[in-house]
Amino acid sequence: MGADMFAYKQQSAETETGVMTGPAPSLATTRYRREDSMNLTPVQVIQRLYDVAIMAIRKDDRDLARRAINELISALNFEHREVALGLFKLYDYSKTMLRQGKNDEALTVLLELRSAWVEAFKL
């Protein structure tokens, strides 16, 4: 995932949570976020992707949610076949629910997966 895209996603998530208010961020703020996102561990990147997907679903931005889910899919490590395949099926199900307009179902799956991810890595 490109740093610019991640900075945009992070900015959108912060706006949704109410952390960021007022006018659009300055160029310096955008650069800081981009640099911050480049310093994330792979575990933190996955957590942020869950956050972006969840925020997007709550805002009814299915396109952004699908893109975040596609990023999650691309991050799967199929060397651990069973786990990766299980996650792939859940991500695919979530995308199907979004296509069908069943945002609540997709949101439920992603919230559970995010919770498990955070618990597994104690983030």
Secondary structure, 3 states (H helix, E strand, C coil): CCHHHHHHHHHHHHHHHCCCCCCCCCHHHHHHHHHHHHCCCHHHHHHHHHHHHHHHHHCCCHHHHHHHHHHHHHCCCCCCHHHHHHHHHHHHHHHHHHHCCCHHHHHHHHHHHHHHHHHHHCC
